[in-house]
């Protein structure tokens, strides 16, 4: 594939260690993680914070300013990027409301033993084309008001407002699409110019999210090796510069875009980068391990990119799987974590960047689970009515996570009966193993035999839950035909 095609795909479509058991832990400098909380059953914030501490993770990026999360982080000295969701950007266009937000979510934690806040993320990828310009005109005023509020509160010299942006805000318009020709999208150029100038005035970094995985997801012909860091047979040549991976080419396209505005030396922070482990044929543990085993040594060496050699501040995406995230971008959205839903590490990972294959992360402490029981399709169930079976599977998957059943995913090889059992169990676990949630018009029954198959894990859910995800039992027991079906 030509360099033009490769870069066109990755620029337009990109939307989207840790343990040494000794006392001297040497980590990749500046490495952080994204902590998302869109899960049916969340680990308690204190448990997650202990997980961070046990793995010597020094930086965390949040997606809101949840009180219990912030309280759990207090006194830990973990460096925090706290966020304002996109749906609050309009409110932040009001100066007084911006000041109030800073007072409630930043300065109230600015005391000895409080929360070590370093950044405020104003929105999250607000210029995505899929948002149809909903947040374009709101983003800069919100950024300006928040930073000015930080300045007025006397913390602006140490706490900076920034805007995490998707890599689709820039592109390379030349015929061969090389990074050195990068520039910001013409439809948002005025807004990006305002943002970049303001960030520069306040010594704040430009924050970008880079996802090499999405190049493979978007195009089955994309050269797989270009998404990783272990070399390609046909690198992209940009003058005398050789590009062998998407990450470098993407990052340097941003460097060139900033340079075109006169700010080629602006600090750049990578707000999100990672690889999912399920929900797609290219989302699996082997490829995730390959990606991190390439990324982390580069970060440890402070290698940087051809146009920006040296240290890069990076936040891995993400910390823990989130089974309640929207799957509009793809089923993989719920599987970005380096830890499973219950805080168990998925694969060996050396955060020191030494690529020692036996370096596991420390698992979450004192996790409580429900009983060892599962909900499965009855062995003697009458499945002659295929529509009835399909309706019940769809019903279960409307309210539980069935993304592992997709093609190429960890449970993609199950037969129809296996699909039914997986879906029924997923719903049963989301409903806290309530006996009445394992019926499905007489098709299902509870079993104490682990019904996991091969690579497909039929989970037992944790004993803590987020009640907002649970259906009222009166609704959960309605006939599937009366509910929205997938």
C-alpha positions in Angstrom: 0.0 0.0 0.0 1.3 3.4 -0.8 2.2 6.0 1.8 -0.6 8.2 0.6 -3.2 5.5 1.3 -1.8 4.5 4.7 -1.6 8.1 6.0 -5.0 9.0 4.6 -6.5 6.1 6.5 -4.8 6.7 9.8 -5.3 10.5 9.8 -8.9 10.5 8.8 -10.1 7.4 10.6 -8.2 7.5 13.9 -10.8 8.5 16.6 -10.0 7.0 18.7 5.0 -0.6 33.4 4.1 -1.3 35.9 5.4 -3.8 38.3 8.7 -4.6 39.9 8.2 -6.7 43.0 11.4 -5.2 44.5 11.5 -1.9 46.4 13.1 0.0 43.6 10.5 0.5 40.8 11.7 2.3 37.7 8.8 3.2 35.4 8.5 4.9 32.1 8.9 8.5 32.9 5.6 10.4 32.9 3.4 7.4 32.1 -0.2 7.8 33.1 -3.5 5.9 32.6 -7.1 6.8 31.8 -9.6 5.8 34.5 -13.1 5.4 33.0 -16.1 4.4 35.1 -18.8 3.4 32.5 -19.4 0.0 34.1 -22.4 -1.9 35.4 -20.4 -3.0 38.4 -17.5 -0.6 39.3 -14.6 -1.4 41.5 -14.9 1.0 44.5 -12.8 4.2 44.0 -10.7 3.4 47.0 -9.9 0.0 45.5 -9.0 1.5 42.2 -6.7 4.1 43.9 -5.0 1.3 45.8 -4.6 -0.5 42.5 -2.8 2.6 41.1 -0.6 2.8 44.1 0.2 -0.9 44.2 1.4 -0.6 40.5 3.2 2.7 41.2 1.1 4.5 38.7 1.8 8.2 39.3 -0.7 9.9 36.9 -4.3 9.4 36.1 -6.7 11.0 33.6 -10.4 11.1 34.6 -13.5 11.8 32.5 -15.4 13.8 35.1 -15.0 15.2 38.6 -16.9 12.5 40.6 -16.8 13.3 44.3 -16.1 9.8 45.5 -13.3 9.4 42.9 -11.7 12.7 43.9 -12.0 11.9 47.6 -10.3 8.6 47.1 -7.4 10.3 45.3 -6.9 12.8 48.1 -3.6 12.5 49.9 -2.0 10.1 47.4 0.0 12.6 45.4 -1.2 10.9 42.2 -1.1 13.5 39.5 -4.7 14.1 38.2 -6.2 15.4 35.0 -9.9 16.1 35.9 -12.4 16.5 33.1 -15.4 18.5 32.1 -17.7 16.3 29.9 -18.9 17.6 26.5 -22.4 18.0 27.7 -21.2 20.6 30.2 -19.3 22.8 27.7 -22.3 25.0 27.1 -22.5 25.8 30.8 -18.8 26.6 30.9 -19.5 29.3 28.3 -20.8 31.3 31.3 -18.0 32.9 33.2 -19.7 32.6 36.6 -20.5 28.9 36.1 -16.9 28.2 35.0 -15.7 29.9 38.2 -18.1 27.8 40.2 -16.9 24.6 38.5 -13.3 25.4 39.4 -14.3 26.3 43.0 -16.2 23.0 43.4 -13.9 20.6 41.5 -10.4 22.1 41.8 -9.7 24.6 44.5 -11.7 22.8 47.2 -9.0 20.1 46.8 -6.1 22.5 46.9 -4.9 21.9 50.4 -2.1 19.9 52.1 -3.2 16.3 51.7 -5.7 17.2 49.0 -5.8 16.1 45.3 -2.7 16.8 43.1 -4.6 18.2 40.1 -2.3 19.2 37.2 -4.7 19.5 34.3 -8.4 20.2 33.6 -9.6 18.5 30.4 -12.2 20.7 28.8 -14.4 18.3 26.9 -13.3 15.1 25.2 -12.7 15.0 21.4 -15.3 17.7 20.9 -14.5 18.3 17.2 -15.3 14.7 16.1 -17.1 14.9 12.8 -19.6 12.4 14.2 -20.8 15.2 16.6 -22.0 17.3 13.6 -20.4 20.5 15.0 -22.4 20.3 18.2 -19.5 21.4 20.3 -17.3 23.3 17.9 -18.4 26.8 18.9 -18.6 25.9 22.6 -15.1 24.6 23.1 -12.8 27.6 23.0 -15.0 29.8 25.2 -15.2 27.0 27.7 -11.4 26.5 27.6 -10.9 30.3 28.0 -13.3 30.6 30.9 -11.9 27.6 32.8 -8.3 28.7 32.5 -9.2 32.2 33.4 -11.0 30.9 36.4 -8.0 28.9 37.4 -5.9 32.0 37.0 -8.3 34.1 39.1 -8.2 31.4 41.8 -4.5 31.6 42.1 -3.8 28.1 40.8 -3.3 28.8 37.1 0.4 28.7 37.2 0.4 25.0 38.3 -3.0 23.8 36.9 -3.5 24.1 33.1 -6.7 23.7 31.1 -6.4 21.7 27.8 -8.7 20.1 25.3 -8.2 16.4 24.5 -8.7 16.2 20.7 -9.0 13.4 18.3 -6.4 12.9 15.5 -9.1 13.8 12.9 -8.5 17.5 13.7 -5.5 17.5 11.3 -4.5 15.9 8.0 -1.9 16.0 5.3 -3.4 17.5 2.1 -0.5 16.8 -0.3 -0.6 14.1 -3.0 1.6 11.8 -1.0 0.3 12.7 2.5 3.5 13.0 4.4 3.6 14.2 8.0 5.7 17.3 7.2 2.7 18.7 5.2 0.3 18.4 8.1 -2.3 21.1 8.8 -5.5 21.5 10.8 -8.8 20.8 9.1 -10.0 23.8 7.1 -13.6 23.6 8.6 -12.3 24.1 12.1 -9.1 26.1 11.4 -10.3 29.3 13.0 -11.3 27.5 16.2 -8.1 25.5 16.3 -6.1 28.7 15.8 -7.9 30.3 18.8 -7.2 27.2 20.9 -3.6 26.9 20.0 -2.9 30.6 20.7 -4.6 30.5 24.0 -2.8 27.3 25.1 0.5 29.0 24.2 -0.4 32.1 26.2 -1.0 30.0 29.2 1.9 27.6 28.8 -0.6 24.7 28.5 0.0 21.6 26.4 -1.8 20.5 23.3 -3.6 17.1 24.1 -4.1 14.5 21.4 -5.6 11.0 21.4 -3.9 8.6 19.0 -5.3 5.1 18.1 -3.3 3.0 15.7 -5.8 0.1 16.3 -8.5 2.1 14.4 -6.5 2.0 11.2 -6.9 -1.8 11.2 -10.5 -1.6 12.3 -11.4 0.8 9.5 -9.6 -1.1 6.6 -8.9 -4.8 6.4 -6.2 -4.1 3.8 -4.3 -1.8 6.1 -0.7 -3.2 6.6 -0.8 -4.7 10.1 2.8 -4.1 10.9 2.4 -0.3 10.4 0.2 -0.2 13.5 3.0 -1.5 15.7 6.6 -0.6 16.5 8.6 -3.6 15.3 9.3 -2.6 11.7 7.7 -2.6 8.3 9.0 -3.8 4.9 7.9 -0.6 3.2 8.3 2.5 5.4 6.9 5.9 4.4 9.6 8.3 3.2 9.1 12.0 4.0 12.2 13.6 2.5 15.0 12.0 4.4 12.8 10.9 7.3 11.6 7.3 7.4 8.3 6.4 9.1 7.8 2.8 10.2 4.6 3.2 12.3 1.4 5.0 12.5 2.0 6.6 15.9 5.1 8.5 14.8 3.6 9.6 11.5 0.4 10.7 13.2 2.2 12.6 16.0 4.5 14.4 13.5 1.5 15.4 11.4 0.3 17.2 14.5 3.8 18.8 15.0 3.7 20.1 11.4 0.1 21.3 11.9 1.2 23.3 14.9 4.2 24.6 13.1 2.0 25.8 10.3 0.4 28.1 12.9 3.7 29.2 14.2 3.8 27.0 17.3 6.0 24.1 16.2 7.6 23.8 19.7 4.3 23.7 21.6 4.3 20.9 24.3 2.2 17.9 23.2 0.6 15.5 25.6 -0.8 12.2 24.3 -4.1 11.9 26.3 -5.0 8.4 25.1 -3.2 5.6 23.3 -3.7 1.9 23.7 -5.0 -1.4 22.2 -8.3 -3.2 23.0 -8.4 -6.9 23.8 -11.8 -8.0 22.6 -14.8 -7.1 20.4 -13.0 -7.3 17.1 -10.8 -9.7 15.1 -7.8 -7.3 15.7 -8.7 -6.7 19.3 -7.1 -9.5 21.3 -4.5 -10.0 24.0 -1.7 -11.1 21.6 -1.9 -7.9 19.6 -2.4 -5.7 22.6 0.7 -7.2 24.2 2.6 -6.6 20.9 1.5 -3.0 20.9 2.5 -2.3 24.5 5.7 -4.2 24.2 6.7 -1.8 21.4 5.3 1.4 22.9 6.7 1.2 26.4 10.4 0.6 25.5 10.2 3.6 23.2 8.8 5.7 26.0 11.4 4.4 28.4 14.2 5.4 26.0 12.7 8.9 25.5 13.1 8.3 21.8 10.2 10.5 20.7 9.4 10.9 17.1 11.5 12.1 14.1 10.1 15.7 14.3 9.9 15.7 18.1 12.7 13.6 19.7 12.8 13.2 23.4 10.3 12.8 26.2 6.6 12.5 25.5 4.0 12.6 28.2 1.5 9.7 27.6 -1.7 8.4 29.2 -2.5 4.8 28.3 -6.1 4.0 27.4 -7.4 2.5 29.5 -7.1 1.2 33.0 -10.2 -1.1 33.4 -12.7 -2.5 31.0 -16.1 -0.7 30.9 -19.0 -2.9 30.0 -21.5 0.0 29.9 -19.7 2.2 27.4 -21.4 3.0 24.1 -20.5 0.6 21.3 -21.4 3.1 18.6 -17.7 3.2 17.5 -17.4 -0.6 17.7 -17.8 -3.5 20.1 -14.1 -3.1 21.1 -15.0 0.1 23.1 -15.7 -2.0 26.2 -12.4 -3.7 26.2 -9.6 -1.1 26.3 -8.4 -1.9 29.8 -5.1 -3.3 30.7 -7.1 -4.7 33.6 -10.3 -6.8 33.4 -13.5 -5.5 34.9 -12.5 -6.9 38.3 -9.0 -5.4 38.4 -7.1 -8.5 37.2 -4.3 -7.9 34.8 -4.9 -9.3 31.3 -1.3 -10.0 30.3 2.3 -9.5 31.3 3.3 -5.9 31.0 6.6 -4.3 31.9 5.9 -0.6 32.6 9.6 -0.1 33.0 9.9 -0.6 29.2 12.4 -3.5 29.6 10.1 -6.0 27.9 10.6 -8.6 30.6 7.8 -11.0 29.6 7.0 -12.3 33.1 6.3 -8.9 34.6 2.6 -8.9 35.7 0.8 -6.0 37.1 -0.5 -6.3 40.7 -4.2 -7.2 40.8 -6.9 -5.3 42.7 -7.1 -6.1 46.4 -10.0 -7.7 48.2 -12.4 -7.9 45.3 -15.7 -9.6 46.3 -17.6 -11.7 43.8 -21.1 -13.2 43.7 -21.5 -17.0 44.2 -19.9 -19.4 41.7 -23.0 -19.9 39.7 -24.0 -19.2 36.1 -27.2 -18.9 34.0 -27.3 -21.3 31.0 -29.6 -22.6 28.3 -31.2 -25.7 29.7 -29.9 -28.9 28.2 -33.5 -30.0 27.5 -34.8 -26.6 26.4 -37.2 -26.7 23.5 -35.5 -24.5 20.9 -37.6 -25.6 18.0 -39.0 -22.0 18.0 -35.9 -20.3 16.8 -37.5 -16.8 16.9 -38.2 -17.3 20.5 -34.6 -18.2 21.2 -33.3 -15.2 19.2 -35.7 -12.8 20.9 -34.5 -13.9 24.3 -30.8 -13.6 23.3 -31.5 -10.1 21.9 -33.4 -9.2 25.1 -30.4 -10.3 27.3 -27.9 -8.4 25.1 -30.0 -5.3 25.2 -29.2 -4.9 28.9 -25.9 -6.8 29.3 -22.6 -6.8 27.5 -22.4 -9.4 24.7 -19.7 -7.8 22.6 -17.4 -10.8 23.1 -19.8 -12.8 20.8 -18.9 -10.8 17.7 -16.9 -12.2 14.8 -13.3 -12.7 15.6 -13.9 -12.0 19.3 -13.1 -14.2 22.3 -16.5 -15.9 22.2 -17.0 -15.6 18.4 -16.7 -19.4 17.9 -19.7 -20.4 20.0 -22.6 -22.2 18.5 -26.2 -21.0 18.8 -26.6 -22.8 22.2 -23.4 -21.3 23.4 -24.4 -17.8 22.3 -27.7 -18.2 24.3 -25.9 -19.3 27.4 -23.4 -16.5 27.2 -26.1 -13.9 26.8 -28.3 -15.3 29.5 -25.4 -15.4 31.9 -24.3 -11.9 31.1 -27.8 -10.6 32.0 -27.9 -12.8 35.1 -24.7 -11.4 36.3 -25.7 -7.7 35.6 -28.8 -8.4 37.6 -26.7 -9.4 40.6 -27.5 -13.1 40.1 -31.1 -12.6 41.1 -32.7 -16.1 40.6 -35.7 -14.5 38.8 -33.4 -13.1 36.1 -32.5 -16.6 34.8 -35.6 -17.8 33.2 -36.0 -16.4 29.7 -39.4 -17.9 29.1 -38.4 -21.3 30.5 -35.3 -21.6 28.4 -32.6 -21.1 31.1 -31.6 -22.4 34.4 -28.9 -21.7 37.0 -25.9 -24.0 37.2 -22.9 -24.3 39.6 -20.8 -25.7 36.8 -18.5 -23.3 35.1 -19.7 -23.1 31.5 -16.8 -21.1 30.1 -15.5 -22.5 26.8 -11.9 -22.2 25.5 -11.0 -18.6 25.2 -14.6 -17.6 26.1 -15.0 -16.6 29.8 -18.4 -16.7 31.2 -17.9 -14.2 34.0 -19.0 -14.1 37.6 -19.8 -10.5 38.5 -18.4 -8.5 41.4 -20.5 -8.0 44.5 -20.5 -4.2 44.1 -22.8 -2.7 41.6 -24.0 0.6 40.2 -27.7 0.6 40.7 -28.3 2.9 37.7 -27.5 0.0 35.4 -29.8 -2.5 37.0 -33.3 -3.0 35.6 -36.2 -3.0 38.1 -37.2 -6.6 38.5 -40.7 -5.9 37.4 -39.2 -4.7 34.0 -36.6 -7.4 33.9 -39.2 -10.1 34.1 -41.3 -8.8 31.3 -41.6 -10.9 28.1 -38.8 -10.1 25.7 -41.3 -9.4 22.9 -42.6 -6.4 25.0 -39.1 -4.8 25.1 -36.8 -3.2 22.6 -34.9 -5.9 20.8 -31.5 -5.5 19.2 
